[in-house]
């Protein structure tokens, strides 16, 4: 006996105007926060079986913004993102597992500076709604922590008191609204 599995998959595009890609890293004693202003992505969301969904995101490395022009220029240089050689950061989901209460582990391949490593994001599905103009939207929040050195972001400065200027762990946070992709 064969059973038909029902599916309701919709392809969504990230709505950049209502989404953000941010990060934070220790700098000396505090945390520096920044964002990437130029990104795009799609979510093939299977409403009935979210574990079968797919996600792909591309971030333009040159869109980095930490609110400090000189630091941003340094981050775009070969010391860090080397945007001339490696203009994009990408994430391609490879597996999704449910954790209950609209939470998921989304594992995928994160590529920075041409180096690809598996990363798992802790994702919360915030829901589906219609905006005031009748457009359907879905929303997610996601977080992951990566070691920047795993991706070749090795630059640092030794402090005279010992230790280093920039921490190795980077917290990545995504807040995403997405709308059905135009056919």
C-alpha contacts under 8 A as a table, 3 or more apart, distances in Angstrom:
res1	aa1	res2	aa2	distance
6	X	48	X	7.59
7	X	46	X	6.52
7	X	47	X	7.32
7	X	48	X	5.87
7	X	49	X	7.09
8	X	46	X	5.49
8	X	47	X	5.62
8	X	48	X	6.19
9	X	44	X	6.37
9	X	45	X	5.31
9	X	46	X	4.11
9	X	47	X	6.24
9	X	53	X	7.80
10	X	44	X	5.67
10	X	45	X	5.42
10	X	46	X	6.61
10	X	180	X	6.74
11	X	42	X	6.76
11	X	43	X	5.73
11	X	44	X	4.30
11	X	45	X	6.25
11	X	180	X	5.82
11	X	181	X	5.75
12	X	42	X	5.47
12	X	43	X	5.09
12	X	44	X	6.20
12	X	45	X	7.33
12	X	178	X	5.56
12	X	179	X	5.05
12	X	180	X	4.16
12	X	181	X	4.86
13	X	40	X	7.50
13	X	41	X	5.87
13	X	42	X	4.57
13	X	43	X	6.48
13	X	178	X	5.24
13	X	179	X	5.48
13	X	180	X	6.16
13	X	181	X	5.29
14	X	19	X	7.30
14	X	40	X	6.04
14	X	41	X	5.38
14	X	42	X	6.00
14	X	43	X	7.61
14	X	176	X	6.60
14	X	177	X	5.99
14	X	178	X	4.23
14	X	179	X	6.56
15	X	18	X	5.63
15	X	19	X	6.16
15	X	176	X	7.34
15	X	177	X	5.63
15	X	178	X	5.03
15	X	179	X	6.46
16	X	19	X	5.00
16	X	20	X	7.05
16	X	38	X	7.95
16	X	39	X	7.11
16	X	40	X	6.99
16	X	177	X	7.85
18	X	176	X	6.95
18	X	177	X	5.89
19	X	174	X	7.52
19	X	175	X	5.34
19	X	176	X	4.46
19	X	177	X	5.65
20	X	35	X	7.33
20	X	36	X	7.52
20	X	37	X	7.52
20	X	174	X	5.79
20	X	175	X	5.31
20	X	176	X	6.49
21	X	35	X	5.62
21	X	36	X	5.64
21	X	37	X	7.48
21	X	172	X	7.47
21	X	173	X	6.04
21	X	174	X	4.72
21	X	175	X	6.72
22	X	33	X	7.23
22	X	34	X	5.62
22	X	35	X	4.08
22	X	36	X	6.38
22	X	172	X	5.95
22	X	173	X	5.21
22	X	174	X	6.35
23	X	33	X	5.71
23	X	34	X	5.42
23	X	35	X	6.09
23	X	170	X	6.59
23	X	171	X	5.39
23	X	172	X	4.46
23	X	173	X	5.94
24	X	31	X	6.17
24	X	32	X	5.47
24	X	33	X	4.31
24	X	34	X	6.33
24	X	170	X	5.74
24	X	171	X	5.32
24	X	172	X	6.85
25	X	31	X	5.34
25	X	32	X	5.49
25	X	33	X	6.72
25	X	166	X	7.23
25	X	167	X	6.07
25	X	168	X	7.52
25	X	169	X	6.38
25	X	170	X	4.89
25	X	171	X	6.63
26	X	29	X	6.80
26	X	30	X	5.66
26	X	31	X	4.24
26	X	32	X	6.11
26	X	166	X	5.77
26	X	167	X	4.81
26	X	168	X	7.87
26	X	169	X	7.70
26	X	170	X	7.91
27	X	30	X	5.55
27	X	31	X	5.48
27	X	32	X	6.05
27	X	165	X	5.59
27	X	166	X	4.70
27	X	167	X	6.32
28	X	31	X	7.97
28	X	164	X	7.19
28	X	165	X	4.81
28	X	166	X	6.34
28	X	167	X	7.96
32	X	66	X	7.43
33	X	66	X	6.17
34	X	64	X	7.08
34	X	65	X	5.50
34	X	66	X	4.15
34	X	67	X	7.29
35	X	63	X	8.00
35	X	64	X	5.81
35	X	65	X	5.33
35	X	66	X	6.50
36	X	39	X	7.18
36	X	59	X	7.11
36	X	60	X	7.43
36	X	61	X	7.25
36	X	63	X	5.09
36	X	64	X	4.49
36	X	65	X	6.08
37	X	63	X	5.07
37	X	64	X	6.53
37	X	65	X	7.18
38	X	59	X	6.08
38	X	60	X	5.50
38	X	63	X	5.34
39	X	57	X	7.24
39	X	58	X	5.63
39	X	59	X	4.20
39	X	60	X	5.91
40	X	57	X	5.80
40	X	58	X	5.50
40	X	59	X	6.58
41	X	55	X	7.43
41	X	56	X	5.39
41	X	57	X	4.10
41	X	58	X	6.05
42	X	55	X	5.83
42	X	56	X	5.49
42	X	57	X	6.61
43	X	53	X	7.20
43	X	54	X	5.70
43	X	55	X	4.50
43	X	56	X	6.63
43	X	178	X	7.83
44	X	53	X	5.32
44	X	54	X	4.93
44	X	55	X	6.33
45	X	50	X	6.46
45	X	52	X	7.75
45	X	53	X	4.73
45	X	54	X	6.62
46	X	49	X	5.28
46	X	50	X	4.96
46	X	51	X	7.63
46	X	52	X	6.17
46	X	53	X	5.17
47	X	50	X	5.62
49	X	52	X	5.72
49	X	53	X	7.43
50	X	53	X	5.29
50	X	96	X	7.69
50	X	98	X	7.88
51	X	95	X	7.40
51	X	96	X	4.83
51	X	97	X	5.63
51	X	98	X	6.66
52	X	96	X	7.09
53	X	96	X	7.37
54	X	93	X	6.04
54	X	94	X	7.53
55	X	91	X	7.92
55	X	92	X	6.10
55	X	93	X	5.19
56	X	90	X	7.47
56	X	91	X	5.64
56	X	92	X	4.57
56	X	93	X	6.24
57	X	90	X	5.64
57	X	91	X	5.19
57	X	92	X	6.66
58	X	88	X	6.46
58	X	89	X	5.82
58	X	90	X	4.52
58	X	91	X	6.61
59	X	63	X	7.94
59	X	88	X	5.44
59	X	89	X	5.05
59	X	90	X	6.22
60	X	63	X	5.63
60	X	64	X	7.95
60	X	87	X	5.94
60	X	88	X	4.65
60	X	89	X	6.51
61	X	64	X	5.96
61	X	76	X	7.24
61	X	81	X	6.80
61	X	83	X	5.88
61	X	86	X	7.70
61	X	87	X	5.43
61	X	88	X	5.18
61	X	89	X	6.33
62	X	76	X	6.21
62	X	83	X	5.96
62	X	87	X	6.79
64	X	72	X	6.50
64	X	75	X	7.79
64	X	76	X	7.66
65	X	68	X	7.37
65	X	69	X	7.95
65	X	72	X	6.06
66	X	69	X	7.72
66	X	71	X	7.30
66	X	72	X	6.29
67	X	72	X	7.80
68	X	71	X	5.49
68	X	72	X	6.16
69	X	72	X	5.11
69	X	73	X	6.20
70	X	73	X	5.11
70	X	74	X	6.30
71	X	74	X	5.01
71	X	75	X	6.13
72	X	75	X	4.96
72	X	76	X	6.24
73	X	76	X	5.18
73	X	77	X	6.44
74	X	77	X	5.13
74	X	79	X	7.09
74	X	80	X	7.28
75	X	78	X	7.97
75	X	79	X	6.98
75	X	80	X	5.13
75	X	81	X	5.99
75	X	82	X	7.75
76	X	79	X	7.88
76	X	80	X	6.34
76	X	81	X	5.25
76	X	82	X	5.47
76	X	83	X	5.45
77	X	80	X	5.81
77	X	81	X	6.20
77	X	82	X	4.70
77	X	83	X	6.66
78	X	81	X	6.21
78	X	82	X	4.01
78	X	83	X	7.53
79	X	82	X	6.79
79	X	153	X	7.07
79	X	154	X	7.37
79	X	155	X	5.63
80	X	152	X	7.74
80	X	153	X	5.02
80	X	154	X	7.16
80	X	155	X	6.67
81	X	86	X	6.99
81	X	112	X	7.50
81	X	113	X	6.09
81	X	153	X	6.96
82	X	85	X	5.73
82	X	86	X	5.87
82	X	87	X	7.55
82	X	113	X	7.04
83	X	86	X	4.83
83	X	87	X	4.47
83	X	88	X	7.43
84	X	87	X	5.96
85	X	113	X	7.85
86	X	89	X	7.83
86	X	112	X	7.63
86	X	113	X	5.29
86	X	114	X	6.58
88	X	112	X	7.30
88	X	113	X	7.93
89	X	110	X	7.35
89	X	111	X	5.55
89	X	112	X	4.96
89	X	113	X	7.37
90	X	109	X	7.81
90	X	110	X	5.69
90	X	111	X	5.17
90	X	112	X	7.01
91	X	108	X	6.45
91	X	109	X	5.49
91	X	110	X	4.46
91	X	111	X	6.43
92	X	108	X	5.27
92	X	109	X	5.27
92	X	110	X	6.76
93	X	96	X	7.70
93	X	106	X	6.55
93	X	107	X	5.72
93	X	108	X	3.90
93	X	109	X	6.43
94	X	106	X	7.66
94	X	107	X	5.80
94	X	108	X	4.61
94	X	109	X	7.14
95	X	106	X	5.96
95	X	107	X	5.22
95	X	108	X	6.58
96	X	104	X	6.57
96	X	105	X	5.67
96	X	106	X	4.57
96	X	107	X	6.27
97	X	104	X	5.52
97	X	105	X	5.30
97	X	106	X	6.71
98	X	102	X	7.60
98	X	103	X	6.16
98	X	104	X	4.46
98	X	105	X	6.52
99	X	102	X	7.40
99	X	103	X	5.24
99	X	104	X	5.18
99	X	105	X	7.10
100	X	103	X	5.55
100	X	104	X	7.36
102	X	124	X	5.80
102	X	125	X	5.29
102	X	126	X	7.56
103	X	122	X	7.31
103	X	123	X	5.61
103	X	124	X	4.47
103	X	125	X	6.27
104	X	122	X	6.11
104	X	123	X	5.07
104	X	124	X	6.37
104	X	125	X	7.96
105	X	120	X	6.18
105	X	121	X	5.71
105	X	122	X	5.01
105	X	123	X	6.04
106	X	120	X	5.43
106	X	121	X	5.15
106	X	122	X	6.61
106	X	123	X	6.72
107	X	118	X	6.79
107	X	119	X	5.60
107	X	120	X	4.11
107	X	121	X	6.27
108	X	118	X	5.47
108	X	119	X	5.64
108	X	120	X	6.46
109	X	116	X	6.03
109	X	117	X	5.56
109	X	118	X	4.65
109	X	119	X	6.25
110	X	116	X	5.43
110	X	117	X	5.49
110	X	118	X	6.11
110	X	119	X	6.27
111	X	114	X	5.94
111	X	115	X	5.27
111	X	116	X	4.17
111	X	117	X	6.54
111	X	151	X	7.69
112	X	115	X	5.39
112	X	116	X	6.62
112	X	151	X	5.79
113	X	151	X	6.50
113	X	152	X	6.83
114	X	151	X	7.92
115	X	150	X	7.98
115	X	151	X	5.42
115	X	152	X	7.32
116	X	151	X	7.36
117	X	150	X	7.71
117	X	151	X	7.71
119	X	144	X	7.40
119	X	146	X	7.51
120	X	144	X	6.42
121	X	142	X	5.84
121	X	143	X	5.26
121	X	144	X	4.74
122	X	142	X	5.41
122	X	143	X	5.30
122	X	144	X	6.38
123	X	140	X	6.72
123	X	141	X	5.66
123	X	142	X	4.25
123	X	143	X	6.67
124	X	140	X	5.56
124	X	141	X	5.31
124	X	142	X	6.38
125	X	139	X	6.21
125	X	140	X	4.59
125	X	141	X	6.78
126	X	138	X	7.35
126	X	139	X	5.17
126	X	140	X	5.26
126	X	141	X	7.25
127	X	138	X	5.70
127	X	139	X	5.78
127	X	140	X	7.55
128	X	136	X	7.11
128	X	137	X	5.58
128	X	138	X	4.32
128	X	139	X	6.66
129	X	136	X	5.74
129	X	137	X	5.40
129	X	138	X	6.52
130	X	133	X	7.55
130	X	134	X	5.29
130	X	135	X	5.18
130	X	136	X	4.42
130	X	137	X	5.95
131	X	134	X	5.38
131	X	135	X	5.39
131	X	136	X	6.55
131	X	137	X	7.10
132	X	135	X	7.49
135	X	179	X	7.36
136	X	179	X	6.12
136	X	180	X	6.97
137	X	177	X	6.45
137	X	178	X	5.52
137	X	179	X	4.87
137	X	180	X	7.31
138	X	177	X	5.66
138	X	178	X	5.39
138	X	179	X	6.74
139	X	175	X	7.58
139	X	176	X	5.43
139	X	177	X	4.36
139	X	178	X	6.31
140	X	174	X	7.90
140	X	175	X	6.02
140	X	176	X	5.22
140	X	177	X	6.67
141	X	173	X	7.42
141	X	174	X	5.54
141	X	175	X	4.50
141	X	176	X	6.20
142	X	173	X	5.70
142	X	174	X	5.02
142	X	175	X	6.58
143	X	171	X	7.08
143	X	172	X	5.54
143	X	173	X	4.55
143	X	174	X	6.40
144	X	171	X	5.89
144	X	172	X	5.31
144	X	173	X	6.81
145	X	169	X	6.46
145	X	170	X	5.54
145	X	171	X	4.44
145	X	172	X	6.07
146	X	150	X	7.82
146	X	169	X	5.66
146	X	170	X	5.36
146	X	171	X	6.59
146	X	172	X	7.72
147	X	150	X	5.56
147	X	151	X	7.59
147	X	168	X	5.31
147	X	169	X	4.62
147	X	170	X	6.14
148	X	151	X	5.56
148	X	152	X	6.85
148	X	153	X	5.30
148	X	154	X	7.16
148	X	168	X	5.54
148	X	169	X	6.28
148	X	170	X	6.44
149	X	152	X	4.99
149	X	153	X	4.94
149	X	154	X	5.15
149	X	168	X	6.58
150	X	153	X	7.42
156	X	164	X	6.51
156	X	165	X	6.20
156	X	166	X	5.98
157	X	164	X	5.63
157	X	165	X	5.37
157	X	166	X	7.39
158	X	162	X	6.63
158	X	163	X	6.00
158	X	164	X	4.61
158	X	165	X	6.31
159	X	162	X	5.08
159	X	163	X	5.64
159	X	164	X	5.43
159	X	165	X	6.29
164	X	167	X	7.02
167	X	170	X	7.65
